[in-house]
Amino acid sequence: VKEIPTPNFTFTNACEGTALTFADASTLPPGAPTYIWAFGDGSTGAGATTSHMYGLPDIYLAKLTVDVAGCASSISKYVTQAPRSVPDFTFTAAQCDNLNIGFTNATTAPAFGTVGYNWHFGDGSQAAAVSPTHAYNVFNTFDVKLIARTDLGCADSVTKSVTLKESPKPVFTTSGQACTNQA
Protein backbone atom coordinates (compact mmCIF):
# COMPACT_ATOMS: atom_id res chain seq x y z
CA VAL A 1 0.00 0.00 0.00
CA LYS A 2 1.43 3.34 -1.05
CA GLU A 3 1.03 6.47 1.04
CA ILE A 4 -0.77 9.46 -0.50
CA PRO A 5 0.98 12.83 -0.17
CA THR A 6 -0.74 15.56 1.82
CA PRO A 7 -0.49 18.57 -0.48
CA ASN A 8 -0.11 22.12 0.74
CA PHE A 9 1.50 25.29 -0.55
CA THR A 10 2.28 28.83 0.42
CA PHE A 11 1.97 31.82 -1.87
CA THR A 12 2.59 35.52 -1.94
CA ASN A 13 -0.06 37.70 -3.51
CA ALA A 14 1.34 40.43 -5.73
CA CYS A 15 0.37 43.68 -7.38
CA GLU A 16 -0.49 43.87 -11.05
CA GLY A 17 2.70 43.66 -13.11
CA THR A 18 4.53 41.53 -10.51
CA ALA A 19 4.60 37.73 -10.40
CA LEU A 20 3.04 35.78 -7.52
CA THR A 21 5.33 33.22 -5.92
CA PHE A 22 4.25 29.71 -5.01
CA ALA A 23 6.12 27.19 -2.83
CA ASP A 24 5.35 23.59 -1.95
CA ALA A 25 4.64 22.93 1.75
CA SER A 26 3.34 19.36 1.36
CA THR A 27 3.85 16.44 3.70
CA LEU A 28 5.38 13.76 1.49
CA PRO A 29 5.84 10.02 1.77
CA PRO A 30 9.17 8.47 0.67
CA GLY A 31 9.85 8.82 -3.05
CA ALA A 32 10.50 11.47 -5.68
CA PRO A 33 7.60 13.91 -5.93
CA THR A 34 6.38 15.67 -9.06
CA TYR A 35 4.50 18.95 -8.86
CA ILE A 36 1.92 20.26 -11.30
CA TRP A 37 0.51 23.74 -10.80
CA ALA A 38 -2.71 25.00 -12.41
CA PHE A 39 -2.90 28.76 -11.88
CA GLY A 40 -6.62 29.20 -12.58
CA ASP A 41 -6.20 31.19 -15.79
CA GLY A 42 -5.40 28.29 -18.12
CA SER A 43 -1.65 28.41 -17.42
CA THR A 44 0.32 25.65 -15.73
CA GLY A 45 3.70 25.24 -14.09
CA ALA A 46 5.93 22.57 -12.55
CA GLY A 47 8.43 22.23 -9.73
CA ALA A 48 8.37 22.63 -5.97
CA THR A 49 8.56 26.42 -6.31
CA THR A 50 7.34 28.56 -9.14
CA SER A 51 6.02 31.99 -9.97
CA HIS A 52 3.28 33.27 -12.23
CA MET A 53 2.11 36.69 -13.36
CA TYR A 54 -1.54 36.88 -14.33
CA GLY A 55 -2.61 38.90 -17.35
CA LEU A 56 -5.35 40.72 -15.46
CA PRO A 57 -5.86 41.63 -11.83
CA ASP A 58 -8.37 39.31 -10.21
CA ILE A 59 -8.83 36.55 -7.66
CA TYR A 60 -7.83 33.15 -9.05
CA LEU A 61 -8.15 29.58 -7.78
CA ALA A 62 -4.65 28.06 -7.96
CA LYS A 63 -4.23 24.30 -7.67
CA LEU A 64 -1.21 22.16 -6.75
CA THR A 65 -1.18 18.44 -7.57
CA VAL A 66 1.58 16.41 -5.92
CA ASP A 67 2.37 12.89 -7.17
CA VAL A 68 4.67 10.46 -5.37
CA ALA A 69 5.09 6.97 -6.89
CA GLY A 70 1.78 7.18 -8.75
CA CYS A 71 -0.26 8.41 -5.78
CA ALA A 72 -1.50 11.95 -6.37
CA SER A 73 -3.42 14.45 -4.31
CA SER A 74 -4.38 18.09 -4.90
CA ILE A 75 -5.16 21.26 -3.00
CA SER A 76 -6.60 24.56 -4.28
CA LYS A 77 -6.33 28.04 -2.77
CA TYR A 78 -7.52 31.48 -3.81
CA VAL A 79 -4.73 33.89 -4.76
CA THR A 80 -4.88 37.55 -5.74
CA GLN A 81 -3.20 39.45 -8.54
CA ALA A 82 -4.02 42.82 -7.00
CA PRO A 83 -4.98 45.80 -9.15
CA ARG A 84 -3.13 49.09 -9.09
CA SER A 85 -4.49 52.60 -9.11
CA VAL A 86 -3.10 55.24 -11.46
CA PRO A 87 -2.40 58.34 -9.37
CA ASP A 88 -2.82 61.81 -10.84
CA PHE A 89 -3.79 65.27 -9.62
CA THR A 90 -4.29 68.83 -10.70
CA PHE A 91 -3.84 72.07 -8.77
CA THR A 92 -4.71 75.73 -9.09
CA ALA A 93 -1.93 77.33 -11.11
CA ALA A 94 0.29 80.40 -10.62
CA GLN A 95 -0.40 81.00 -6.95
CA CYS A 96 1.33 83.30 -4.53
CA ASP A 97 2.81 82.19 -1.23
CA ASN A 98 0.59 82.42 1.87
CA LEU A 99 -2.50 81.46 -0.14
CA ASN A 100 -4.31 78.12 -0.04
CA ILE A 101 -3.65 75.98 -3.09
CA GLY A 102 -6.33 73.44 -3.95
CA PHE A 103 -5.17 69.99 -5.04
CA THR A 104 -7.73 67.91 -6.94
CA ASN A 105 -7.19 64.16 -6.87
CA ALA A 106 -7.66 62.66 -10.35
CA THR A 107 -6.50 59.13 -9.51
CA THR A 108 -7.97 56.27 -11.54
CA ALA A 109 -9.31 53.74 -9.04
CA PRO A 110 -8.28 50.08 -9.24
CA ALA A 111 -10.60 47.38 -10.62
CA PHE A 112 -11.41 46.30 -7.04
CA GLY A 113 -10.38 47.23 -3.53
CA THR A 114 -10.11 50.64 -1.92
CA VAL A 115 -7.45 53.35 -2.08
CA GLY A 116 -5.93 55.61 0.56
CA TYR A 117 -3.96 58.73 -0.23
CA ASN A 118 -0.91 60.43 1.21
CA TRP A 119 0.26 63.82 -0.01
CA HIS A 120 3.80 65.15 0.48
CA PHE A 121 3.81 68.88 -0.26
CA GLY A 122 7.58 69.33 -0.62
CA ASP A 123 7.91 71.59 2.43
CA GLY A 124 7.79 68.85 5.07
CA SER A 125 3.99 68.93 5.36
CA GLN A 126 1.74 65.97 4.61
CA ALA A 127 -1.98 65.23 4.36
CA ALA A 128 -4.15 62.13 3.97
CA ALA A 129 -7.23 63.82 2.48
CA VAL A 130 -8.57 62.87 -0.94
CA SER A 131 -8.28 66.42 -2.35
CA PRO A 132 -6.57 68.70 0.19
CA THR A 133 -5.64 72.36 0.27
CA HIS A 134 -2.25 73.57 1.44
CA ALA A 135 -0.70 76.98 2.12
CA TYR A 136 3.02 77.56 1.61
CA ASN A 137 4.60 80.33 3.66
CA VAL A 138 7.43 81.06 1.22
CA PHE A 139 7.66 81.41 -2.54
CA ASN A 140 9.61 78.67 -4.29
CA THR A 141 9.12 75.61 -6.48
CA PHE A 142 7.90 72.57 -4.54
CA ASP A 143 7.69 68.95 -5.69
CA VAL A 144 4.30 67.65 -4.59
CA LYS A 145 3.98 63.86 -4.41
CA LEU A 146 0.70 61.94 -4.26
CA ILE A 147 0.96 58.31 -3.12
CA ALA A 148 -2.06 56.09 -3.78
CA ARG A 149 -2.01 52.86 -1.74
CA THR A 150 -4.62 50.14 -2.17
CA ASP A 151 -5.96 48.03 0.68
CA LEU A 152 -4.22 45.11 -1.04
CA GLY A 153 -0.81 46.75 -0.62
CA CYS A 154 -0.15 48.22 -4.07
CA ALA A 155 1.40 51.68 -3.92
CA ASP A 156 1.99 54.02 -6.83
CA SER A 157 2.85 57.70 -6.93
CA VAL A 158 3.07 60.78 -9.10
CA THR A 159 5.09 63.96 -8.50
CA LYS A 160 4.41 67.39 -9.95
CA SER A 161 6.10 70.74 -9.39
CA VAL A 162 4.20 73.68 -7.97
CA THR A 163 5.81 77.10 -8.47
CA LEU A 164 4.71 79.94 -6.22
CA LYS A 165 5.24 83.64 -6.76
CA GLU A 166 6.19 86.00 -3.99
CA SER A 167 3.22 87.81 -2.51
CA PRO A 168 3.41 91.58 -2.89
CA LYS A 169 4.82 93.32 0.18
CA PRO A 170 3.42 96.80 0.69
CA VAL A 171 5.99 99.50 1.47
CA PHE A 172 4.94 102.76 3.13
CA THR A 173 6.90 105.95 3.50
CA THR A 174 5.90 109.09 5.33
CA SER A 175 7.09 112.67 5.04
CA GLY A 176 7.97 112.89 8.70
CA GLN A 177 5.20 115.33 9.67
CA ALA A 178 1.61 114.48 10.14
CA CYS A 179 -1.07 116.97 11.05
CA THR A 180 -4.65 116.47 11.97
CA ASN A 181 -7.69 118.76 11.80
CA GLN A 182 -6.08 121.25 9.42
CA ALA A 183 -8.29 123.16 7.09
Accessible surface in RSA format (square Angstrom, percent):
REM  Atomic radii and reference values for relative SASA: ProtOr
REM  Chains: A
REM  Algorithm: Lee & Richards
REM  Probe-radius: 1.40
REM  Slices: 20
REM RES _ NUM      All-atoms   Total-Side   Main-Chain    Non-polar    All polar
REM                ABS   REL    ABS   REL    ABS   REL    ABS   REL    ABS   REL
RES VAL A   1   202.99 133.6 120.46 109.1  82.53 198.9 130.80 113.6  72.19 195.8
RES LYS A   2   132.35  64.6 112.34  68.9  20.01  47.6  76.38  68.8  55.97  59.6
RES GLU A   3   112.49  64.6  97.58  73.8  14.91  35.5  41.08  79.5  71.41  58.3
RES ILE A   4   103.87  59.1  91.84  68.4  12.03  29.0  91.84  66.1  12.03  32.6
RES PRO A   5     2.75   2.0   0.00   0.0   2.75  10.0   0.20   0.2   2.55  15.8
RES THR A   6    84.35  60.0  82.18  83.3   2.18   5.2  55.64  74.7  28.71  43.4
RES PRO A   7    14.69  10.7   9.49   8.7   5.19  18.9   9.49   7.8   5.19  32.3
RES ASN A   8    57.60  39.7  57.60  55.7   0.00   0.0   8.97  21.6  48.63  47.0
RES PHE A   9     0.00   0.0   0.00   0.0   0.00   0.0   0.00   0.0   0.00   0.0
RES THR A  10    79.88  56.8  76.10  77.1   3.78   9.0  65.94  88.6  13.94  21.1
RES PHE A  11    66.05  33.0  38.99  24.2  27.06  70.4  41.86  25.4  24.19  69.2
RES THR A  12    85.22  60.6  81.93  83.1   3.29   7.8  58.14  78.1  27.08  40.9
RES ASN A  13    74.49  51.4  56.52  54.6  17.98  43.3  19.11  46.0  55.38  53.5
RES ALA A  14    15.08  13.9   5.83   9.0   9.25  21.0  14.87  20.9   0.22   0.6
RES CYS A  15    22.10  16.7  19.95  22.3   2.15   5.1   2.22   5.6  19.88  21.4
RES GLU A  16    65.42  37.6  63.25  47.9   2.18   5.2  20.47  39.6  44.96  36.7
RES GLY A  17    57.84  71.3   0.00   N/A  57.84  71.3  30.06  82.5  27.79  62.2
RES THR A  18    67.69  48.1  63.98  64.9   3.72   8.9  50.93  68.4  16.76  25.3
RES ALA A  19    39.73  36.5  28.34  43.7  11.39  25.9  28.34  39.9  11.39  30.2
RES LEU A  20     0.09   0.0   0.00   0.0   0.09   0.2   0.09   0.1   0.00   0.0
RES THR A  21    70.59  50.2  69.89  70.9   0.70   1.7  60.01  80.6  10.58  16.0
RES PHE A  22     2.72   1.4   0.00   0.0   2.72   7.1   0.86   0.5   1.86   5.3
RES ALA A  23    33.84  31.1  33.62  51.9   0.23   0.5  33.62  47.3   0.23   0.6
RES ASP A  24    34.95  24.5  12.94  12.9  22.00  52.0   1.81   4.3  33.13  33.0
RES ALA A  25    47.52  43.7  22.20  34.3  25.32  57.6  33.17  46.7  14.35  38.0
RES SER A  26    20.03  16.9   0.00   0.0  20.03  46.1   0.00   0.0  20.03  28.1
RES THR A  27    96.25  68.5  89.59  90.8   6.66  15.9  62.28  83.7  33.97  51.3
RES LEU A  28    63.78  35.5  32.37  23.2  31.41  79.0  33.35  23.4  30.43  81.9
RES PRO A  29    10.19   7.4   4.83   4.4   5.36  19.5   6.33   5.2   3.85  24.0
RES PRO A  30   124.46  90.7 100.21  91.3  24.25  88.2 112.41  92.8  12.05  74.9
RES GLY A  31    53.78  66.3   0.00   N/A  53.78  66.3  28.95  79.5  24.83  55.6
RES ALA A  32    87.92  80.8  66.69 102.9  21.23  48.3  70.83  99.8  17.09  45.3
RES PRO A  33    43.75  31.9  27.79  25.3  15.96  58.0  27.79  22.9  15.96  99.2
RES THR A  34    79.99  56.9  76.12  77.2   3.87   9.2  70.74  95.0   9.25  14.0
RES TYR A  35    24.88  11.6  20.54  11.7   4.34  11.3  12.44   9.3  12.44  15.3
RES ILE A  36    94.65  53.9  93.64  69.8   1.01   2.4  93.64  67.4   1.01   2.7
RES TRP A  37     0.31   0.1   0.31   0.2   0.00   0.0   0.31   0.2   0.00   0.0
RES ALA A  38    38.02  35.0  37.45  57.8   0.57   1.3  37.45  52.7   0.57   1.5
RES PHE A  39     3.60   1.8   3.60   2.2   0.00   0.0   3.60   2.2   0.00   0.0
RES GLY A  40    47.11  58.1   0.00   N/A  47.11  58.1  19.24  52.8  27.87  62.4
RES ASP A  41    59.11  41.4  20.87  20.8  38.25  90.4  23.78  56.0  35.33  35.2
RES GLY A  42    79.81  98.4   0.00   N/A  79.81  98.4  43.47 119.3  36.34  81.4
RES SER A  43    42.64  36.0  34.52  46.1   8.12  18.7  15.96  34.0  26.68  37.4
RES THR A  44    98.81  70.3  72.71  73.7  26.09  62.2  39.28  52.8  59.53  90.0
RES GLY A  45    19.99  24.6   0.00   N/A  19.99  24.6  18.25  50.1   1.74   3.9
RES ALA A  46    69.32  63.7  49.39  76.2  19.93  45.3  49.67  69.9  19.66  52.1
RES GLY A  47    30.63  37.8   0.00   N/A  30.63  37.8  28.63  78.6   2.00   4.5
RES ALA A  48    43.35  39.9  37.24  57.5   6.11  13.9  37.24  52.4   6.11  16.2
RES THR A  49    95.80  68.1  80.34  81.4  15.46  36.9  48.12  64.6  47.68  72.1
RES THR A  50    30.47  21.7  15.39  15.6  15.09  36.0  12.62  16.9  17.86  27.0
RES SER A  51    62.62  52.9  43.73  58.4  18.88  43.5  10.77  22.9  51.85  72.6
RES HIS A  52    29.09  15.9  24.45  17.0   4.64  11.9  16.54  17.0  12.55  14.6
RES MET A  53   103.86  53.8  82.24  54.4  21.62  51.5  79.89  67.9  23.97  31.8
RES TYR A  54     8.54   4.0   0.05   0.0   8.49  22.1   0.08   0.1   8.46  10.4
RES GLY A  55    74.40  91.7   0.00   N/A  74.40  91.7  42.46 116.5  31.94  71.5
RES LEU A  56   130.15  72.5 128.63  92.0   1.52   3.8 129.27  90.8   0.88   2.4
RES PRO A  57    25.88  18.9  14.93  13.6  10.95  39.8  14.93  12.3  10.95  68.1
RES ASP A  58    68.96  48.3  68.95  68.6   0.00   0.0   3.11   7.3  65.85  65.7
RES ILE A  59    95.90  54.6  77.41  57.7  18.49  44.6  77.41  55.7  18.49  50.2
RES TYR A  60    30.09  14.0  26.68  15.2   3.42   8.9  20.96  15.8   9.13  11.3
RES LEU A  61    80.14  44.6  70.18  50.2   9.96  25.0  70.18  49.3   9.96  26.8
RES ALA A  62     0.18   0.2   0.18   0.3   0.00   0.0   0.18   0.3   0.00   0.0
RES LYS A  63    87.92  42.9  87.67  53.8   0.25   0.6  30.68  27.6  57.24  61.0
RES LEU A  64     0.00   0.0   0.00   0.0   0.00   0.0   0.00   0.0   0.00   0.0
RES THR A  65    34.66  24.7  34.02  34.5   0.64   1.5  24.64  33.1  10.02  15.1
RES VAL A  66     0.00   0.0   0.00   0.0   0.00   0.0   0.00   0.0   0.00   0.0
RES ASP A  67    44.58  31.2  43.78  43.6   0.79   1.9  11.17  26.3  33.40  33.3
RES VAL A  68     1.96   1.3   1.21   1.1   0.75   1.8   1.21   1.1   0.75   2.0
RES ALA A  69    59.77  55.0  32.70  50.5  27.07  61.6  54.00  76.0   5.78  15.3
RES GLY A  70    66.55  82.1   0.00   N/A  66.55  82.1  31.26  85.8  35.30  79.1
RES CYS A  71    25.57  19.3  20.76  23.2   4.80  11.3   5.42  13.7  20.14  21.7
RES ALA A  72    54.08  49.7  27.08  41.8  27.01  61.4  27.19  38.3  26.89  71.2
RES SER A  73    31.72  26.8  23.60  31.5   8.12  18.7   9.30  19.8  22.42  31.4
RES SER A  74    51.24  43.3  24.13  32.2  27.10  62.4  15.17  32.3  36.07  50.5
RES ILE A  75    50.51  28.7  44.66  33.3   5.85  14.1  50.51  36.4   0.00   0.0
RES SER A  76    51.18  43.2  27.61  36.8  23.57  54.3  14.44  30.7  36.74  51.5
RES LYS A  77    56.74  27.7  52.02  31.9   4.72  11.2  36.86  33.2  19.88  21.2
RES TYR A  78   148.82  69.5 133.97  76.2  14.85  38.6  94.60  71.1  54.22  66.8
RES VAL A  79     0.57   0.4   0.00   0.0   0.57   1.4   0.57   0.5   0.00   0.0
RES THR A  80    19.40  13.8  19.40  19.7   0.00   0.0   3.71   5.0  15.69  23.7
RES GLN A  81     0.59   0.3   0.59   0.4   0.00   0.0   0.59   1.3   0.00   0.0
RES ALA A  82     3.37   3.1   3.37   5.2   0.00   0.0   3.37   4.7   0.00   0.0
RES PRO A  83     0.99   0.7   0.99   0.9   0.00   0.0   0.99   0.8   0.00   0.0
RES ARG A  84    77.61  32.6  67.61  34.5  10.00  23.8  26.48  36.2  51.14  31.0
RES SER A  85     3.65   3.1   0.26   0.3   3.39   7.8   0.19   0.4   3.46   4.8
RES VAL A  86    94.58  62.2  93.25  84.4   1.34   3.2  94.06  81.7   0.53   1.4
RES PRO A  87    15.59  11.4   8.31   7.6   7.29  26.5   8.31   6.9   7.29  45.3
RES ASP A  88    53.65  37.6  53.65  53.4   0.00   0.0  12.19  28.7  41.46  41.3
RES PHE A  89     0.00   0.0   0.00   0.0   0.00   0.0   0.00   0.0   0.00   0.0
RES THR A  90    75.61  53.8  72.83  73.8   2.78   6.6  63.43  85.2  12.18  18.4
RES PHE A  91    58.14  29.1  35.33  21.9  22.81  59.3  39.21  23.8  18.93  54.2
RES THR A  92    70.43  50.1  62.01  62.9   8.41  20.1  68.26  91.7   2.17   3.3
RES ALA A  93    74.92  68.9  57.90  89.3  17.03  38.7  58.16  81.9  16.76  44.4
RES ALA A  94    68.60  63.1  38.58  59.5  30.01  68.3  43.67  61.5  24.92  66.0
RES GLN A  95    38.10  21.3  35.89  26.2   2.22   5.3   2.15   4.6  35.95  27.3
RES CYS A  96    32.80  24.8  32.07  35.8   0.73   1.7   1.78   4.5  31.02  33.4
RES ASP A  97     5.20   3.6   4.73   4.7   0.47   1.1   0.27   0.6   4.93   4.9
RES ASN A  98    86.38  59.6  61.43  59.4  24.95  60.1  28.03  67.5  58.35  56.4
RES LEU A  99    91.58  51.0  89.21  63.8   2.37   5.9  90.92  63.9   0.66   1.8
RES ASN A 100   104.55  72.1  81.25  78.5  23.30  56.1  16.89  40.6  87.66  84.7
RES ILE A 101     0.24   0.1   0.24   0.2   0.00   0.0   0.24   0.2   0.00   0.0
RES GLY A 102    23.32  28.8   0.00   N/A  23.32  28.8  18.39  50.5   4.93  11.0
RES PHE A 103     3.15   1.6   0.00   0.0   3.15   8.2   0.04   0.0   3.11   8.9
RES THR A 104    77.56  55.2  77.56  78.6   0.00   0.0  46.21  62.1  31.34  47.4
RES ASN A 105    24.29  16.8   3.92   3.8  20.37  49.1   2.83   6.8  21.47  20.7
RES ALA A 106    50.45  46.4  27.86  43.0  22.59  51.4  37.73  53.1  12.72  33.7
RES THR A 107    23.95  17.0   0.41   0.4  23.54  56.1   0.41   0.6  23.54  35.6
RES THR A 108    85.09  60.5  79.15  80.2   5.93  14.1  56.19  75.5  28.89  43.7
RES ALA A 109    72.90  67.0  53.63  82.8  19.27  43.8  53.73  75.7  19.17  50.8
RES PRO A 110    15.21  11.1   0.73   0.7  14.48  52.6   2.45   2.0  12.76  79.3
RES ALA A 111    84.36  77.6  37.34  57.6  47.03 107.0  50.06  70.5  34.30  90.9
RES PHE A 112    62.76  31.4  55.41  34.3   7.35  19.1  62.68  38.0   0.08   0.2
RES GLY A 113    39.74  49.0   0.00   N/A  39.74  49.0  12.18  33.4  27.56  61.7
RES THR A 114    93.39  66.4  88.72  89.9   4.67  11.1  77.46 104.0  15.93  24.1
RES VAL A 115    33.18  21.8   5.87   5.3  27.31  65.8   7.60   6.6  25.58  69.4
RES GLY A 116    39.59  48.8   0.00   N/A  39.59  48.8  35.72  98.0   3.88   8.7
RES TYR A 117    40.01  18.7  28.41  16.2  11.60  30.2  11.82   8.9  28.20  34.8
RES ASN A 118    50.62  34.9  50.31  48.6   0.31   0.8  18.42  44.3  32.20  31.1
RES TRP A 119     0.00   0.0   0.00   0.0   0.00   0.0   0.00   0.0   0.00   0.0
RES HIS A 120    57.97  31.7  57.97  40.3   0.00   0.0  39.45  40.7  18.53  21.6
RES PHE A 121     2.89   1.4   2.80   1.7   0.09   0.2   2.80   1.7   0.09   0.2
RES GLY A 122    46.61  57.5   0.00   N/A  46.61  57.5  19.25  52.8  27.35  61.3
RES ASP A 123    61.76  43.3  25.09  25.0  36.68  86.7  24.45  57.5  37.32  37.2
RES GLY A 124    78.64  97.0   0.00   N/A  78.64  97.0  44.37 121.8  34.27  76.8
RES SER A 125    42.52  35.9  34.66  46.3   7.86  18.1  16.03  34.1  26.49  37.1
RES GLN A 126   109.17  61.0  77.54  56.7  31.63  75.3  18.65  39.7  90.52  68.7
RES ALA A 127    28.27  26.0  18.16  28.0  10.11  23.0  28.27  39.8   0.00   0.0
RES ALA A 128    78.42  72.1  54.33  83.8  24.09  54.8  55.19  77.7  23.23  61.5
RES ALA A 129    49.97  45.9  36.45  56.2  13.52  30.8  47.52  66.9   2.45   6.5
RES VAL A 130    93.30  61.4  89.55  81.1   3.75   9.0  89.55  77.8   3.75  10.2
RES SER A 131    57.65  48.7  31.39  41.9  26.26  60.5  24.25  51.6  33.40  46.8
RES PRO A 132    11.11   8.1   4.15   3.8   6.96  25.3  10.76   8.9   0.35   2.2
RES THR A 133    89.08  63.4  67.81  68.7  21.27  50.7  42.35  56.9  46.73  70.6
RES HIS A 134    26.08  14.3  22.33  15.5   3.75   9.6  13.62  14.0  12.46  14.5
RES ALA A 135    49.79  45.8  31.72  48.9  18.08  41.1  31.72  44.7  18.08  47.9
RES TYR A 136     1.92   0.9   0.78   0.4   1.14   3.0   1.48   1.1   0.44   0.5
RES ASN A 137   119.54  82.4 102.90  99.4  16.64  40.1  29.46  70.9  90.08  87.1
RES VAL A 138    78.64  51.7  76.85  69.6   1.79   4.3  78.64  68.3   0.00   0.0
RES PHE A 139   100.97  50.5  90.67  56.2  10.31  26.8  90.67  55.0  10.31  29.5
RES ASN A 140    85.55  59.0  75.95  73.4   9.60  23.1  11.39  27.4  74.16  71.7
RES THR A 141    70.45  50.1  51.24  52.0  19.20  45.8  34.11  45.8  36.34  54.9
RES PHE A 142    16.43   8.2  14.24   8.8   2.19   5.7  16.43  10.0   0.00   0.0
RES ASP A 143    86.45  60.6  76.38  76.0  10.07  23.8  19.54  46.0  66.91  66.7
RES VAL A 144     0.00   0.0   0.00   0.0   0.00   0.0   0.00   0.0   0.00   0.0
RES LYS A 145    81.08  39.6  81.08  49.7   0.00   0.0  27.33  24.6  53.75  57.2
RES LEU A 146     0.00   0.0   0.00   0.0   0.00   0.0   0.00   0.0   0.00   0.0
RES ILE A 147    30.87  17.6  30.04  22.4   0.83   2.0  30.04  21.6   0.83   2.2
RES ALA A 148     0.00   0.0   0.00   0.0   0.00   0.0   0.00   0.0   0.00   0.0
RES ARG A 149   130.33  54.7 127.20  64.8   3.13   7.5  47.12  64.4  83.21  50.4
RES THR A 150     5.02   3.6   0.18   0.2   4.83  11.5   0.32   0.4   4.70   7.1
RES ASP A 151    93.12  65.2  51.53  51.3  41.58  98.3  36.42  85.7  56.70  56.5
RES LEU A 152    78.29  43.6  49.38  35.3  28.91  72.7  55.79  39.2  22.50  60.6
RES GLY A 153    50.91  62.8   0.00   N/A  50.91  62.8  29.19  80.1  21.71  48.6
RES CYS A 154     0.98   0.7   0.01   0.0   0.97   2.3   0.63   1.6   0.35   0.4
RES ALA A 155    41.20  37.9  20.32  31.4  20.88  47.5  20.54  28.9  20.65  54.7
RES ASP A 156    37.73  26.4  30.44  30.3   7.28  17.2  14.07  33.1  23.66  23.6
RES SER A 157    57.08  48.2  28.10  37.5  28.98  66.8   4.07   8.7  53.01  74.3
RES VAL A 158    36.99  24.3  31.32  28.4   5.67  13.7  36.99  32.1   0.00   0.0
RES THR A 159    72.80  51.8  46.10  46.7  26.70  63.6  34.53  46.4  38.27  57.9
RES LYS A 160    63.27  30.9  56.88  34.9   6.39  15.2  43.81  39.4  19.46  20.7
RES SER A 161    63.43  53.6  44.03  58.8  19.41  44.7  22.26  47.4  41.17  57.7
RES VAL A 162     2.34   1.5   2.34   2.1   0.00   0.0   2.34   2.0   0.00   0.0
RES THR A 163    82.60  58.7  71.58  72.6  11.01  26.2  55.22  74.2  27.37  41.4
RES LEU A 164     6.26   3.5   0.70   0.5   5.56  14.0   0.70   0.5   5.56  15.0
RES LYS A 165   119.30  58.2 114.03  70.0   5.28  12.6  75.82  68.2  43.49  46.3
RES GLU A 166    90.13  51.7  71.04  53.7  19.09  45.5  15.86  30.7  74.28  60.6
RES SER A 167    19.97  16.9  18.66  24.9   1.30   3.0  15.42  32.8   4.55   6.4
RES PRO A 168   119.37  87.0  95.61  87.2  23.76  86.4 107.10  88.4  12.27  76.3
RES LYS A 169   117.92  57.5  98.05  60.2  19.87  47.3  89.35  80.4  28.58  30.4
RES PRO A 170   107.78  78.5  78.22  71.3  29.56 107.4  89.71  74.1  18.06 112.3
RES VAL A 171   128.36  84.5  95.98  86.9  32.38  78.0  99.03  86.0  29.33  79.5
RES PHE A 172   174.60  87.4 146.24  90.6  28.36  73.8 148.99  90.3  25.61  73.3
RES THR A 173   126.78  90.2  94.13  95.4  32.65  77.8  67.51  90.7  59.27  89.6
RES THR A 174   127.91  91.0  93.34  94.6  34.57  82.4  76.46 102.7  51.45  77.8
RES SER A 175   109.31  92.4  63.57  84.8  45.74 105.4  59.07 125.8  50.24  70.4
RES GLY A 176    70.42  86.8   0.00   N/A  70.42  86.8  38.07 104.5  32.35  72.4
RES GLN A 177   156.28  87.4 135.83  99.3  20.45  48.7  45.63  97.1 110.65  83.9
RES ALA A 178   103.45  95.1  64.92 100.2  38.53  87.6  71.08 100.1  32.37  85.7
RES CYS A 179    80.47  60.9  44.62  49.8  35.85  84.2  13.08  33.1  67.38  72.7
RES THR A 180   117.36  83.5  96.16  97.5  21.20  50.5  75.39 101.3  41.97  63.4
RES ASN A 181   158.95 109.6 111.74 108.0  47.21 113.7  39.51  95.1 119.43 115.4
RES GLN A 182   137.20  76.7 101.27  74.0  35.93  85.6  37.50  79.8  99.70  75.6
RES ALA A 183   153.70 141.3  72.28 111.5  81.42 185.2 107.91 152.0  45.80 121.3
END  Absolute sums over single chains surface
CHAIN  1 A    10700.9       7737.3       2963.5       6225.6       4475.2
END  Absolute sums over all chains
TOTAL         10700.9       7737.3       2963.5       6225.6       4475.2
